[in-house]
Amino acid sequence: MNQNFLIFLLRNFWRIAFGALGLAFGLSWAIFGLIRTLFILMLGLLGFYIGKWMDEGRPDGGLIRFLMRYFD
């Protein structure tokens, strides 16, 4: 891979990433419709956050316990 091309990709990473996400959203909207596309996106975000939660060691307690510790 050419070094200049790699530098170009790294400099434009977010532009390429958001462009690809927009393309994927537009194609899925055209195929499935808006409601199903939003449902697919919500499930994808839920999976991402559950995976992030599992990777970070599953914190003890929930939101209520966090708030109780915060305000005490």
PLY file of the C-alpha trace (Angstrom):
ply
format ascii 1.0
element vertex 72
property float x
property float y
property float z
element edge 71
property int vertex1
property int vertex2
end_header
0.00 0.00 0.00
1.32 3.38 -0.94
2.33 5.52 2.05
0.63 8.63 0.64
-2.64 6.74 0.24
-2.45 5.53 3.84
-1.84 9.08 5.06
-4.81 10.25 2.98
-7.04 7.60 4.56
-5.93 8.49 8.08
-6.42 12.22 7.55
-9.92 11.66 6.19
-10.91 8.82 8.52
-13.96 10.50 10.03
-15.16 11.82 6.68
-14.91 8.31 5.20
-16.49 6.67 8.27
-19.48 9.04 8.38
-19.89 8.79 4.63
-20.00 5.00 4.85
-22.50 5.16 7.71
-24.66 7.57 5.73
-24.52 5.33 2.70
-25.46 2.28 4.78
-28.33 4.18 6.40
-29.62 5.40 3.05
-29.45 1.95 1.48
-31.16 0.27 4.41
-33.84 2.98 4.40
-34.43 2.36 0.69
-34.62 -1.40 1.22
-36.53 -1.70 4.52
-38.26 1.65 5.09
-37.70 4.17 7.86
-39.26 2.32 10.81
-37.39 -0.94 10.23
-34.15 0.96 9.60
-34.46 2.84 12.88
-35.20 -0.46 14.64
-32.05 -2.00 13.10
-30.00 1.03 14.21
-31.41 0.83 17.75
-30.54 -2.87 17.97
-27.05 -2.13 16.68
-26.52 0.58 19.29
-27.90 -1.67 22.02
-25.46 -4.41 21.01
-22.59 -1.91 20.97
-23.37 -0.63 24.46
-23.92 -4.11 25.89
-20.57 -5.18 24.46
-18.91 -2.08 25.88
-20.50 -2.78 29.26
-19.30 -6.40 29.18
-15.76 -5.35 28.20
-15.53 -2.85 31.05
-16.13 -5.52 33.67
-19.85 -5.26 34.31
-19.98 -2.57 36.99
-21.67 -3.49 40.26
-25.15 -2.11 40.82
-27.16 0.06 38.59
-28.04 3.67 38.15
-29.79 3.94 41.52
-26.75 2.60 43.39
-24.50 4.99 41.46
-26.71 7.93 42.35
-26.86 6.87 46.02
-23.03 6.77 46.14
-22.80 10.08 44.30
-25.15 11.97 46.63
-23.84 10.48 49.91
0 1
1 2
2 3
3 4
4 5
5 6
6 7
7 8
8 9
9 10
10 11
11 12
12 13
13 14
14 15
15 16
16 17
17 18
18 19
19 20
20 21
21 22
22 23
23 24
24 25
25 26
26 27
27 28
28 29
29 30
30 31
31 32
32 33
33 34
34 35
35 36
36 37
37 38
38 39
39 40
40 41
41 42
42 43
43 44
44 45
45 46
46 47
47 48
48 49
49 50
50 51
51 52
52 53
53 54
54 55
55 56
56 57
57 58
58 59
59 60
60 61
61 62
62 63
63 64
64 65
65 66
66 67
67 68
68 69
69 70
70 71
